Amino acid sequence: MPTIGIWIVLVLVGISLLSMLLFGVRSVAQGKVKPMSMAAVALPMIVLVVLGLVLGDWPTAAIYTVLIMIVVAALSMLLTSMRGIVGLK
């Protein structure tokens, strides 16, 4: 019985991910979403896949991805605040 429940959850997660991908592509095609915002959402997934393939160890790649994304977020906040101080738009 627990095996059936696990498969049901996995299928539902797969359907959810597929529908999110399809609706995201549709939104980009209709011009509702900026491509840069889509790139910002896809960046962690791209980093994870690249590191996973390079390292061959997916748990380690996930940890490195989290650390890299923390550094990227900190740098972007720093650059944004510096841009605000200088007065650039």
PDB file of N, CA, C and O in Angstrom:
ATOM      1  N   MET A   1       0.807  -1.200   0.000  1.00  0.00           N
ATOM      2  CA  MET A   1       0.000   0.000   0.000  1.00  0.00           C
ATOM      3  C   MET A   1       0.853   1.269   0.000  1.00  0.00           C
ATOM      4  O   MET A   1       0.550   2.181  -0.769  1.00  0.00           O
ATOM      5  N   PRO A   2       1.923   1.380   0.835  1.00  0.00           N
ATOM      6  CA  PRO A   2       2.737   2.600   0.794  1.00  0.00           C
ATOM      7  C   PRO A   2       3.404   2.822  -0.560  1.00  0.00           C
ATOM      8  O   PRO A   2       3.638   3.966  -0.949  1.00  0.00           O
ATOM      9  N   THR A   3       3.714   1.744  -1.283  1.00  0.00           N
ATOM     10  CA  THR A   3       4.339   1.889  -2.587  1.00  0.00           C
ATOM     11  C   THR A   3       3.400   2.590  -3.558  1.00  0.00           C
ATOM     12  O   THR A   3       3.845   3.416  -4.355  1.00  0.00           O
ATOM     13  N   ILE A   4       2.124   2.280  -3.506  1.00  0.00           N
ATOM     14  CA  ILE A   4       1.149   2.923  -4.383  1.00  0.00           C
ATOM     15  C   ILE A   4       1.068   4.418  -4.065  1.00  0.00           C
ATOM     16  O   ILE A   4       0.991   5.248  -4.971  1.00  0.00           O
ATOM     17  N   GLY A   5       1.085   4.747  -2.791  1.00  0.00           N
ATOM     18  CA  GLY A   5       1.036   6.154  -2.384  1.00  0.00           C
ATOM     19  C   GLY A   5       2.247   6.929  -2.883  1.00  0.00           C
ATOM     20  O   GLY A   5       2.121   8.073  -3.319  1.00  0.00           O
ATOM     21  N   ILE A   6       3.416   6.309  -2.818  1.00  0.00           N
ATOM     22  CA  ILE A   6       4.634   6.965  -3.297  1.00  0.00           C
ATOM     23  C   ILE A   6       4.536   7.215  -4.792  1.00  0.00           C
ATOM     24  O   ILE A   6       4.898   8.293  -5.262  1.00  0.00           O
ATOM     25  N   TRP A   7       4.052   6.234  -5.548  1.00  0.00           N
ATOM     26  CA  TRP A   7       3.923   6.408  -7.001  1.00  0.00           C
ATOM     27  C   TRP A   7       2.883   7.467  -7.350  1.00  0.00           C
ATOM     28  O   TRP A   7       3.066   8.226  -8.302  1.00  0.00           O
ATOM     29  N   ILE A   8       1.801   7.525  -6.590  1.00  0.00           N
ATOM     30  CA  ILE A   8       0.784   8.552  -6.836  1.00  0.00           C
ATOM     31  C   ILE A   8       1.377   9.942  -6.619  1.00  0.00           C
ATOM     32  O   ILE A   8       1.146  10.851  -7.416  1.00  0.00           O
ATOM     33  N   VAL A   9       2.143  10.107  -5.538  1.00  0.00           N
ATOM     34  CA  VAL A   9       2.778  11.401  -5.256  1.00  0.00           C
ATOM     35  C   VAL A   9       3.771  11.760  -6.355  1.00  0.00           C
ATOM     36  O   VAL A   9       3.799  12.903  -6.812  1.00  0.00           O
ATOM     37  N   LEU A  10       4.585  10.802  -6.783  1.00  0.00           N
ATOM     38  CA  LEU A  10       5.561  11.072  -7.843  1.00  0.00           C
ATOM     39  C   LEU A  10       4.882  11.459  -9.155  1.00  0.00           C
ATOM     40  O   LEU A  10       5.347  12.361  -9.852  1.00  0.00           O
ATOM     41  N   VAL A  11       3.795  10.787  -9.489  1.00  0.00           N
ATOM     42  CA  VAL A  11       3.067  11.126 -10.722  1.00  0.00           C
ATOM     43  C   VAL A  11       2.466  12.520 -10.615  1.00  0.00           C
ATOM     44  O   VAL A  11       2.524  13.290 -11.574  1.00  0.00           O
ATOM     45  N   LEU A  12       1.889  12.855  -9.468  1.00  0.00           N
ATOM     46  CA  LEU A  12       1.319  14.190  -9.281  1.00  0.00           C
ATOM     47  C   LEU A  12       2.387  15.275  -9.344  1.00  0.00           C
ATOM     48  O   LEU A  12       2.154  16.341  -9.915  1.00  0.00           O
ATOM     49  N   VAL A  13       3.542  15.017  -8.771  1.00  0.00           N
ATOM     50  CA  VAL A  13       4.647  15.983  -8.850  1.00  0.00           C
ATOM     51  C   VAL A  13       5.095  16.146 -10.298  1.00  0.00           C
ATOM     52  O   VAL A  13       5.355  17.265 -10.741  1.00  0.00           O
ATOM     53  N   GLY A  14       5.188  15.057 -11.032  1.00  0.00           N
ATOM     54  CA  GLY A  14       5.575  15.125 -12.444  1.00  0.00           C
ATOM     55  C   GLY A  14       4.573  15.909 -13.269  1.00  0.00           C
ATOM     56  O   GLY A  14       4.959  16.735 -14.096  1.00  0.00           O
ATOM     57  N   ILE A  15       3.293  15.659 -13.051  1.00  0.00           N
ATOM     58  CA  ILE A  15       2.254  16.395 -13.773  1.00  0.00           C
ATOM     59  C   ILE A  15       2.312  17.875 -13.417  1.00  0.00           C
ATOM     60  O   ILE A  15       2.145  18.725 -14.292  1.00  0.00           O
ATOM     61  N   SER A  16       2.544  18.192 -12.158  1.00  0.00           N
ATOM     62  CA  SER A  16       2.640  19.588 -11.729  1.00  0.00           C
ATOM     63  C   SER A  16       3.820  20.292 -12.390  1.00  0.00           C
ATOM     64  O   SER A  16       3.685  21.414 -12.877  1.00  0.00           O
ATOM     65  N   LEU A  17       4.974  19.634 -12.405  1.00  0.00           N
ATOM     66  CA  LEU A  17       6.141  20.234 -13.037  1.00  0.00           C
ATOM     67  C   LEU A  17       5.941  20.432 -14.532  1.00  0.00           C
ATOM     68  O   LEU A  17       6.341  21.456 -15.086  1.00  0.00           O
ATOM     69  N   LEU A  18       5.329  19.459 -15.182  1.00  0.00           N
ATOM     70  CA  LEU A  18       5.078  19.577 -16.613  1.00  0.00           C
ATOM     71  C   LEU A  18       4.109  20.711 -16.915  1.00  0.00           C
ATOM     72  O   LEU A  18       4.310  21.464 -17.868  1.00  0.00           O
ATOM     73  N   SER A  19       3.063  20.837 -16.113  1.00  0.00           N
ATOM     74  CA  SER A  19       2.104  21.920 -16.351  1.00  0.00           C
ATOM     75  C   SER A  19       2.739  23.280 -16.072  1.00  0.00           C
ATOM     76  O   SER A  19       2.462  24.241 -16.790  1.00  0.00           O
ATOM     77  N   MET A  20       3.587  23.383 -15.040  1.00  0.00           N
ATOM     78  CA  MET A  20       4.280  24.642 -14.782  1.00  0.00           C
ATOM     79  C   MET A  20       5.184  25.011 -15.951  1.00  0.00           C
ATOM     80  O   MET A  20       5.256  26.181 -16.329  1.00  0.00           O
ATOM     81  N   LEU A  21       5.865  24.048 -16.519  1.00  0.00           N
ATOM     82  CA  LEU A  21       6.732  24.301 -17.669  1.00  0.00           C
ATOM     83  C   LEU A  21       5.917  24.758 -18.874  1.00  0.00           C
ATOM     84  O   LEU A  21       6.280  25.724 -19.546  1.00  0.00           O
ATOM     85  N   LEU A  22       4.813  24.059 -19.147  1.00  0.00           N
ATOM     86  CA  LEU A  22       3.993  24.419 -20.307  1.00  0.00           C
ATOM     87  C   LEU A  22       3.368  25.803 -20.152  1.00  0.00           C
ATOM     88  O   LEU A  22       3.372  26.588 -21.101  1.00  0.00           O
ATOM     89  N   PHE A  23       2.833  26.113 -18.979  1.00  0.00           N
ATOM     90  CA  PHE A  23       2.237  27.427 -18.767  1.00  0.00           C
ATOM     91  C   PHE A  23       3.294  28.524 -18.770  1.00  0.00           C
ATOM     92  O   PHE A  23       3.016  29.649 -19.185  1.00  0.00           O
ATOM     93  N   GLY A  24       4.502  28.211 -18.313  1.00  0.00           N
ATOM     94  CA  GLY A  24       5.595  29.185 -18.370  1.00  0.00           C
ATOM     95  C   GLY A  24       5.998  29.500 -19.791  1.00  0.00           C
ATOM     96  O   GLY A  24       6.223  30.660 -20.136  1.00  0.00           O
ATOM     97  N   VAL A  25       6.092  28.459 -20.629  1.00  0.00           N
ATOM     98  CA  VAL A  25       6.417  28.669 -22.041  1.00  0.00           C
ATOM     99  C   VAL A  25       5.314  29.463 -22.724  1.00  0.00           C
ATOM    100  O   VAL A  25       5.592  30.343 -23.539  1.00  0.00           O
ATOM    101  N   ARG A  26       4.069  29.157 -22.396  1.00  0.00           N
ATOM    102  CA  ARG A  26       2.945  29.897 -22.981  1.00  0.00           C
ATOM    103  C   ARG A  26       2.968  31.361 -22.568  1.00  0.00           C
ATOM    104  O   ARG A  26       2.700  32.240 -23.388  1.00  0.00           O
ATOM    105  N   SER A  27       3.283  31.632 -21.317  1.00  0.00           N
ATOM    106  CA  SER A  27       3.339  33.005 -20.836  1.00  0.00           C
ATOM    107  C   SER A  27       4.455  33.789 -21.516  1.00  0.00           C
ATOM    108  O   SER A  27       4.280  34.963 -21.843  1.00  0.00           O
ATOM    109  N   VAL A  28       5.591  33.153 -21.729  1.00  0.00           N
ATOM    110  CA  VAL A  28       6.690  33.821 -22.432  1.00  0.00           C
ATOM    111  C   VAL A  28       6.295  34.084 -23.873  1.00  0.00           C
ATOM    112  O   VAL A  28       6.573  35.159 -24.403  1.00  0.00           O
ATOM    113  N   ALA A  29       5.648  33.115 -24.519  1.00  0.00           N
ATOM    114  CA  ALA A  29       5.239  33.279 -25.916  1.00  0.00           C
ATOM    115  C   ALA A  29       4.206  34.391 -26.072  1.00  0.00           C
ATOM    116  O   ALA A  29       4.186  35.079 -27.093  1.00  0.00           O
ATOM    117  N   GLN A  30       3.348  34.572 -25.067  1.00  0.00           N
ATOM    118  CA  GLN A  30       2.339  35.619 -25.128  1.00  0.00           C
ATOM    119  C   GLN A  30       2.864  36.970 -24.651  1.00  0.00           C
ATOM    120  O   GLN A  30       2.147  37.969 -24.716  1.00  0.00           O
ATOM    121  N   GLY A  31       4.093  37.009 -24.179  1.00  0.00           N
ATOM    122  CA  GLY A  31       4.694  38.256 -23.737  1.00  0.00           C
ATOM    123  C   GLY A  31       4.280  38.690 -22.349  1.00  0.00           C
ATOM    124  O   GLY A  31       4.467  39.854 -21.994  1.00  0.00           O
ATOM    125  N   LYS A  32       3.725  37.800 -21.554  1.00  0.00           N
ATOM    126  CA  LYS A  32       3.284  38.150 -20.204  1.00  0.00           C
ATOM    127  C   LYS A  32       4.443  38.159 -19.206  1.00  0.00           C
ATOM    128  O   LYS A  32       4.357  38.800 -18.159  1.00  0.00           O
ATOM    129  N   VAL A  33       5.512  37.458 -19.526  1.00  0.00           N
ATOM    130  CA  VAL A  33       6.647  37.329 -18.622  1.00  0.00           C
ATOM    131  C   VAL A  33       7.903  37.794 -19.357  1.00  0.00           C
ATOM    132  O   VAL A  33       8.104  37.486 -20.532  1.00  0.00           O
ATOM    133  N   LYS A  34       8.731  38.532 -18.650  1.00  0.00           N
ATOM    134  CA  LYS A  34       9.990  38.982 -19.228  1.00  0.00           C
ATOM    135  C   LYS A  34      10.966  37.799 -19.275  1.00  0.00           C
ATOM    136  O   LYS A  34      11.036  37.015 -18.328  1.00  0.00           O
ATOM    137  N   PRO A  35      11.703  37.674 -20.357  1.00  0.00           N
ATOM    138  CA  PRO A  35      12.669  36.569 -20.442  1.00  0.00           C
ATOM    139  C   PRO A  35      13.735  36.606 -19.343  1.00  0.00           C
ATOM    140  O   PRO A  35      14.228  35.557 -18.929  1.00  0.00           O
ATOM    141  N   MET A  36      14.092  37.796 -18.869  1.00  0.00           N
ATOM    142  CA  MET A  36      15.095  37.882 -17.800  1.00  0.00           C
ATOM    143  C   MET A  36      14.578  37.279 -16.494  1.00  0.00           C
ATOM    144  O   MET A  36      15.342  36.667 -15.748  1.00  0.00           O
ATOM    145  N   SER A  37      13.281  37.450 -16.215  1.00  0.00           N
ATOM    146  CA  SER A  37      12.741  36.852 -15.000  1.00  0.00           C
ATOM    147  C   SER A  37      12.688  35.329 -15.130  1.00  0.00           C
ATOM    148  O   SER A  37      12.895  34.611 -14.152  1.00  0.00           O
ATOM    149  N   MET A  38      12.415  34.851 -16.318  1.00  0.00           N
ATOM    150  CA  MET A  38      12.450  33.399 -16.535  1.00  0.00           C
ATOM    151  C   MET A  38      13.874  32.869 -16.384  1.00  0.00           C
ATOM    152  O   MET A  38      14.081  31.785 -15.838  1.00  0.00           O
ATOM    153  N   ALA A  39      14.856  33.633 -16.866  1.00  0.00           N
ATOM    154  CA  ALA A  39      16.254  33.221 -16.735  1.00  0.00           C
ATOM    155  C   ALA A  39      16.671  33.191 -15.268  1.00  0.00           C
ATOM    156  O   ALA A  39      17.432  32.316 -14.853  1.00  0.00           O
ATOM    157  N   ALA A  40      16.175  34.143 -14.484  1.00  0.00           N
ATOM    158  CA  ALA A  40      16.508  34.170 -13.057  1.00  0.00           C
ATOM    159  C   ALA A  40      15.934  32.953 -12.338  1.00  0.00           C
ATOM    160  O   ALA A  40      16.547  32.432 -11.406  1.00  0.00           O
ATOM    161  N   VAL A  41      14.777  32.507 -12.763  1.00  0.00           N
ATOM    162  CA  VAL A  41      14.167  31.328 -12.150  1.00  0.00           C
ATOM    163  C   VAL A  41      14.889  30.057 -12.602  1.00  0.00           C
ATOM    164  O   VAL A  41      15.031  29.113 -11.826  1.00  0.00           O
ATOM    165  N   ALA A  42      15.343  30.035 -13.853  1.00  0.00           N
ATOM    166  CA  ALA A  42      15.988  28.838 -14.391  1.00  0.00           C
ATOM    167  C   ALA A  42      17.450  28.706 -13.982  1.00  0.00           C
ATOM    168  O   ALA A  42      18.016  27.617 -14.073  1.00  0.00           O
ATOM    169  N   LEU A  43      18.072  29.799 -13.532  1.00  0.00           N
ATOM    170  CA  LEU A  43      19.500  29.768 -13.214  1.00  0.00           C
ATOM    171  C   LEU A  43      19.878  28.692 -12.193  1.00  0.00           C
ATOM    172  O   LEU A  43      20.841  27.964 -12.437  1.00  0.00           O
ATOM    173  N   PRO A  44      19.178  28.549 -11.068  1.00  0.00           N
ATOM    174  CA  PRO A  44      19.573  27.484 -10.130  1.00  0.00           C
ATOM    175  C   PRO A  44      19.466  26.079 -10.736  1.00  0.00           C
ATOM    176  O   PRO A  44      20.290  25.211 -10.449  1.00  0.00           O
ATOM    177  N   MET A  45      18.459  25.865 -11.564  1.00  0.00           N
ATOM    178  CA  MET A  45      18.319  24.543 -12.193  1.00  0.00           C
ATOM    179  C   MET A  45      19.463  24.275 -13.161  1.00  0.00           C
ATOM    180  O   MET A  45      19.980  23.161 -13.234  1.00  0.00           O
ATOM    181  N   ILE A  46      19.851  25.305 -13.902  1.00  0.00           N
ATOM    182  CA  ILE A  46      20.955  25.150 -14.853  1.00  0.00           C
ATOM    183  C   ILE A  46      22.256  24.868 -14.105  1.00  0.00           C
ATOM    184  O   ILE A  46      23.028  23.988 -14.486  1.00  0.00           O
ATOM    185  N   VAL A  47      22.486  25.631 -13.032  1.00  0.00           N
ATOM    186  CA  VAL A  47      23.706  25.416 -12.232  1.00  0.00           C
ATOM    187  C   VAL A  47      23.714  24.006 -11.649  1.00  0.00           C
ATOM    188  O   VAL A  47      24.749  23.340 -11.650  1.00  0.00           O
ATOM    189  N   LEU A  48      22.569  23.549 -11.153  1.00  0.00           N
ATOM    190  CA  LEU A  48      22.496  22.204 -10.570  1.00  0.00           C
ATOM    191  C   LEU A  48      22.796  21.131 -11.612  1.00  0.00           C
ATOM    192  O   LEU A  48      23.552  20.198 -11.340  1.00  0.00           O
ATOM    193  N   VAL A  49      22.219  21.254 -12.786  1.00  0.00           N
ATOM    194  CA  VAL A  49      22.444  20.240 -13.824  1.00  0.00           C
ATOM    195  C   VAL A  49      23.905  20.228 -14.263  1.00  0.00           C
ATOM    196  O   VAL A  49      24.502  19.162 -14.414  1.00  0.00           O
ATOM    197  N   VAL A  50      24.477  21.407 -14.467  1.00  0.00           N
ATOM    198  CA  VAL A  50      25.877  21.474 -14.894  1.00  0.00           C
ATOM    199  C   VAL A  50      26.793  20.886 -13.820  1.00  0.00           C
ATOM    200  O   VAL A  50      27.664  20.070 -14.119  1.00  0.00           O
ATOM    201  N   LEU A  51      26.592  21.303 -12.575  1.00  0.00           N
ATOM    202  CA  LEU A  51      27.439  20.760 -11.505  1.00  0.00           C
ATOM    203  C   LEU A  51      27.217  19.264 -11.303  1.00  0.00           C
ATOM    204  O   LEU A  51      28.163  18.526 -11.026  1.00  0.00           O
ATOM    205  N   GLY A  52      25.982  18.821 -11.440  1.00  0.00           N
ATOM    206  CA  GLY A  52      25.699  17.397 -11.285  1.00  0.00           C
ATOM    207  C   GLY A  52      26.392  16.559 -12.342  1.00  0.00           C
ATOM    208  O   GLY A  52      26.927  15.488 -12.052  1.00  0.00           O
ATOM    209  N   LEU A  53      26.378  17.059 -13.577  1.00  0.00           N
ATOM    210  CA  LEU A  53      27.041  16.321 -14.650  1.00  0.00           C
ATOM    211  C   LEU A  53      28.560  16.373 -14.519  1.00  0.00           C
ATOM    212  O   LEU A  53      29.242  15.387 -14.800  1.00  0.00           O
ATOM    213  N   VAL A  54      29.089  17.515 -14.095  1.00  0.00           N
ATOM    214  CA  VAL A  54      30.535  17.656 -13.962  1.00  0.00           C
ATOM    215  C   VAL A  54      31.056  16.840 -12.782  1.00  0.00           C
ATOM    216  O   VAL A  54      32.036  16.108 -12.918  1.00  0.00           O
ATOM    217  N   LEU A  55      30.409  16.962 -11.631  1.00  0.00           N
ATOM    218  CA  LEU A  55      30.882  16.279 -10.432  1.00  0.00           C
ATOM    219  C   LEU A  55      30.503  14.803 -10.409  1.00  0.00           C
ATOM    220  O   LEU A  55      31.247  13.973  -9.887  1.00  0.00           O
ATOM    221  N   GLY A  56      29.349  14.481 -10.973  1.00  0.00           N
ATOM    222  CA  GLY A  56      28.883  13.098 -10.933  1.00  0.00           C
ATOM    223  C   GLY A  56      28.256  12.714  -9.605  1.00  0.00           C
ATOM    224  O   GLY A  56      27.818  11.577  -9.432  1.00  0.00           O
ATOM    225  N   ASP A  57      28.208  13.641  -8.673  1.00  0.00           N
ATOM    226  CA  ASP A  57      27.640  13.403  -7.353  1.00  0.00           C
ATOM    227  C   ASP A  57      26.554  14.448  -7.122  1.00  0.00           C
ATOM    228  O   ASP A  57      26.853  15.604  -6.824  1.00  0.00           O
ATOM    229  N   TRP A  58      25.293  14.043  -7.260  1.00  0.00           N
ATOM    230  CA  TRP A  58      24.184  14.990  -7.245  1.00  0.00           C
ATOM    231  C   TRP A  58      23.943  15.648  -5.887  1.00  0.00           C
ATOM    232  O   TRP A  58      23.618  16.835  -5.858  1.00  0.00           O
ATOM    233  N   PRO A  59      24.083  14.946  -4.762  1.00  0.00           N
ATOM    234  CA  PRO A  59      23.925  15.646  -3.477  1.00  0.00           C
ATOM    235  C   PRO A  59      24.973  16.748  -3.265  1.00  0.00           C
ATOM    236  O   PRO A  59      24.647  17.827  -2.769  1.00  0.00           O
ATOM    237  N   THR A  60      26.214  16.481  -3.635  1.00  0.00           N
ATOM    238  CA  THR A  60      27.256  17.496  -3.539  1.00  0.00           C
ATOM    239  C   THR A  60      26.973  18.650  -4.486  1.00  0.00           C
ATOM    240  O   THR A  60      27.193  19.811  -4.143  1.00  0.00           O
ATOM    241  N   ALA A  61      26.487  18.330  -5.675  1.00  0.00           N
ATOM    242  CA  ALA A  61      26.136  19.376  -6.634  1.00  0.00           C
ATOM    243  C   ALA A  61      25.011  20.256  -6.094  1.00  0.00           C
ATOM    244  O   ALA A  61      25.013  21.466  -6.321  1.00  0.00           O
ATOM    245  N   ALA A  62      24.063  19.671  -5.392  1.00  0.00           N
ATOM    246  CA  ALA A  62      22.967  20.452  -4.813  1.00  0.00           C
ATOM    247  C   ALA A  62      23.482  21.394  -3.732  1.00  0.00           C
ATOM    248  O   ALA A  62      23.042  22.541  -3.647  1.00  0.00           O
ATOM    249  N   ILE A  63      24.399  20.923  -2.916  1.00  0.00           N
ATOM    250  CA  ILE A  63      24.970  21.773  -1.866  1.00  0.00           C
ATOM    251  C   ILE A  63      25.755  22.917  -2.492  1.00  0.00           C
ATOM    252  O   ILE A  63      25.615  24.064  -2.067  1.00  0.00           O
ATOM    253  N   TYR A  64      26.574  22.625  -3.490  1.00  0.00           N
ATOM    254  CA  TYR A  64      27.325  23.671  -4.171  1.00  0.00           C
ATOM    255  C   TYR A  64      26.388  24.666  -4.861  1.00  0.00           C
ATOM    256  O   TYR A  64      26.670  25.864  -4.899  1.00  0.00           O
ATOM    257  N   THR A  65      25.295  24.177  -5.394  1.00  0.00           N
ATOM    258  CA  THR A  65      24.329  25.065  -6.047  1.00  0.00           C
ATOM    259  C   THR A  65      23.737  26.049  -5.048  1.00  0.00           C
ATOM    260  O   THR A  65      23.614  27.239  -5.339  1.00  0.00           O
ATOM    261  N   VAL A  66      23.372  25.553  -3.876  1.00  0.00           N
ATOM    262  CA  VAL A  66      22.826  26.442  -2.842  1.00  0.00           C
ATOM    263  C   VAL A  66      23.856  27.493  -2.451  1.00  0.00           C
ATOM    264  O   VAL A  66      23.522  28.671  -2.327  1.00  0.00           O
ATOM    265  N   LEU A  67      25.099  27.079  -2.256  1.00  0.00           N
ATOM    266  CA  LEU A  67      26.147  28.027  -1.871  1.00  0.00           C
ATOM    267  C   LEU A  67      26.400  29.055  -2.975  1.00  0.00           C
ATOM    268  O   LEU A  67      26.550  30.243  -2.693  1.00  0.00           O
ATOM    269  N   ILE A  68      26.446  28.608  -4.213  1.00  0.00           N
ATOM    270  CA  ILE A  68      26.655  29.529  -5.335  1.00  0.00           C
ATOM    271  C   ILE A  68      25.502  30.516  -5.440  1.00  0.00           C
ATOM    272  O   ILE A  68      25.731  31.703  -5.671  1.00  0.00           O
ATOM    273  N   MET A  69      24.276  30.055  -5.275  1.00  0.00           N
ATOM    274  CA  MET A  69      23.129  30.949  -5.393  1.00  0.00           C
ATOM    275  C   MET A  69      23.075  31.946  -4.237  1.00  0.00           C
ATOM    276  O   MET A  69      22.601  33.067  -4.419  1.00  0.00           O
ATOM    277  N   ILE A  70      23.549  31.563  -3.058  1.00  0.00           N
ATOM    278  CA  ILE A  70      23.631  32.511  -1.940  1.00  0.00           C
ATOM    279  C   ILE A  70      24.630  33.619  -2.274  1.00  0.00           C
ATOM    280  O   ILE A  70      24.366  34.795  -2.024  1.00  0.00           O
ATOM    281  N   VAL A  71      25.774  33.240  -2.838  1.00  0.00           N
ATOM    282  CA  VAL A  71      26.782  34.236  -3.219  1.00  0.00           C
ATOM    283  C   VAL A  71      26.243  35.139  -4.320  1.00  0.00           C
ATOM    284  O   VAL A  71      26.441  36.353  -4.271  1.00  0.00           O
ATOM    285  N   VAL A  72      25.566  34.569  -5.311  1.00  0.00           N
ATOM    286  CA  VAL A  72      24.994  35.371  -6.397  1.00  0.00           C
ATOM    287  C   VAL A  72      23.954  36.346  -5.854  1.00  0.00           C
ATOM    288  O   VAL A  72      23.917  37.504  -6.270  1.00  0.00           O
ATOM    289  N   ALA A  73      23.117  35.893  -4.935  1.00  0.00           N
ATOM    290  CA  ALA A  73      22.102  36.775  -4.343  1.00  0.00           C
ATOM    291  C   ALA A  73      22.758  37.901  -3.549  1.00  0.00           C
ATOM    292  O   ALA A  73      22.322  39.049  -3.635  1.00  0.00           O
ATOM    293  N   ALA A  74      23.796  37.591  -2.781  1.00  0.00           N
ATOM    294  CA  ALA A  74      24.488  38.620  -2.000  1.00  0.00           C
ATOM    295  C   ALA A  74      25.157  39.639  -2.916  1.00  0.00           C
ATOM    296  O   ALA A  74      25.094  40.842  -2.662  1.00  0.00           O
ATOM    297  N   LEU A  75      25.795  39.159  -3.978  1.00  0.00           N
ATOM    298  CA  LEU A  75      26.431  40.078  -4.923  1.00  0.00           C
ATOM    299  C   LEU A  75      25.412  40.955  -5.640  1.00  0.00           C
ATOM    300  O   LEU A  75      25.659  42.141  -5.858  1.00  0.00           O
ATOM    301  N   SER A  76      24.279  40.383  -6.004  1.00  0.00           N
ATOM    302  CA  SER A  76      23.264  41.190  -6.693  1.00  0.00           C
ATOM    303  C   SER A  76      22.678  42.240  -5.764  1.00  0.00           C
ATOM    304  O   SER A  76      22.398  43.356  -6.201  1.00  0.00           O
ATOM    305  N   MET A  77      22.484  41.908  -4.482  1.00  0.00           N
ATOM    306  CA  MET A  77      22.007  42.917  -3.529  1.00  0.00           C
ATOM    307  C   MET A  77      23.044  44.010  -3.334  1.00  0.00           C
ATOM    308  O   MET A  77      22.694  45.187  -3.242  1.00  0.00           O
ATOM    309  N   LEU A  78      24.314  43.635  -3.271  1.00  0.00           N
ATOM    310  CA  LEU A  78      25.383  44.620  -3.114  1.00  0.00           C
ATOM    311  C   LEU A  78      25.440  45.550  -4.322  1.00  0.00           C
ATOM    312  O   LEU A  78      25.521  46.769  -4.167  1.00  0.00           O
ATOM    313  N   LEU A  79      25.397  44.980  -5.516  1.00  0.00           N
ATOM    314  CA  LEU A  79      25.450  45.799  -6.723  1.00  0.00           C
ATOM    315  C   LEU A  79      24.219  46.691  -6.864  1.00  0.00           C
ATOM    316  O   LEU A  79      24.320  47.831  -7.315  1.00  0.00           O
ATOM    317  N   THR A  80      23.071  46.173  -6.481  1.00  0.00           N
ATOM    318  CA  THR A  80      21.846  46.974  -6.554  1.00  0.00           C
ATOM    319  C   THR A  80      21.911  48.147  -5.580  1.00  0.00           C
ATOM    320  O   THR A  80      21.510  49.259  -5.924  1.00  0.00           O
ATOM    321  N   SER A  81      22.409  47.913  -4.377  1.00  0.00           N
ATOM    322  CA  SER A  81      22.514  49.003  -3.414  1.00  0.00           C
ATOM    323  C   SER A  81      23.560  50.020  -3.845  1.00  0.00           C
ATOM    324  O   SER A  81      23.369  51.219  -3.647  1.00  0.00           O
ATOM    325  N   MET A  82      24.651  49.568  -4.424  1.00  0.00           N
ATOM    326  CA  MET A  82      25.674  50.494  -4.922  1.00  0.00           C
ATOM    327  C   MET A  82      25.126  51.323  -6.076  1.00  0.00           C
ATOM    328  O   MET A  82      25.432  52.510  -6.188  1.00  0.00           O
ATOM    329  N   ARG A  83      24.334  50.719  -6.915  1.00  0.00           N
ATOM    330  CA  ARG A  83      23.725  51.437  -8.028  1.00  0.00           C
ATOM    331  C   ARG A  83      22.762  52.510  -7.501  1.00  0.00           C
ATOM    332  O   ARG A  83      22.666  53.599  -8.067  1.00  0.00           O
ATOM    333  N   GLY A  84      22.057  52.191  -6.421  1.00  0.00           N
ATOM    334  CA  GLY A  84      21.156  53.159  -5.818  1.00  0.00           C
ATOM    335  C   GLY A  84      21.901  54.310  -5.181  1.00  0.00           C
ATOM    336  O   GLY A  84      21.435  55.448  -5.218  1.00  0.00           O
ATOM    337  N   ILE A  85      23.059  54.028  -4.594  1.00  0.00           N
ATOM    338  CA  ILE A  85      23.866  55.079  -3.966  1.00  0.00           C
ATOM    339  C   ILE A  85      24.423  56.027  -5.016  1.00  0.00           C
ATOM    340  O   ILE A  85      24.418  57.243  -4.827  1.00  0.00           O
ATOM    341  N   VAL A  86      24.903  55.468  -6.122  1.00  0.00           N
ATOM    342  CA  VAL A  86      25.476  56.276  -7.191  1.00  0.00           C
ATOM    343  C   VAL A  86      24.402  57.056  -7.916  1.00  0.00           C
ATOM    344  O   VAL A  86      24.667  58.132  -8.452  1.00  0.00           O
ATOM    345  N   GLY A  87      23.191  56.523  -7.938  1.00  0.00           N
ATOM    346  CA  GLY A  87      22.078  57.231  -8.592  1.00  0.00           C
ATOM    347  C   GLY A  87      21.826  56.781 -10.008  1.00  0.00           C
ATOM    348  O   GLY A  87      21.185  57.497 -10.777  1.00  0.00           O
ATOM    349  N   LEU A  88      22.317  55.605 -10.374  1.00  0.00           N
ATOM    350  CA  LEU A  88      22.060  55.069 -11.706  1.00  0.00           C
ATOM    351  C   LEU A  88      20.696  54.409 -11.743  1.00  0.00           C
ATOM    352  O   LEU A  88      20.225  53.870 -10.742  1.00  0.00           O
ATOM    353  N   LYS A  89      20.072  54.456 -12.895  1.00  0.00           N
ATOM    354  CA  LYS A  89      18.760  53.817 -13.011  1.00  0.00           C
ATOM    355  C   LYS A  89      18.844  52.525 -13.738  1.00  0.00           C
ATOM    356  O   LYS A  89      17.829  51.854 -13.925  1.00  0.00           O
TER     357      LYS A  89
END
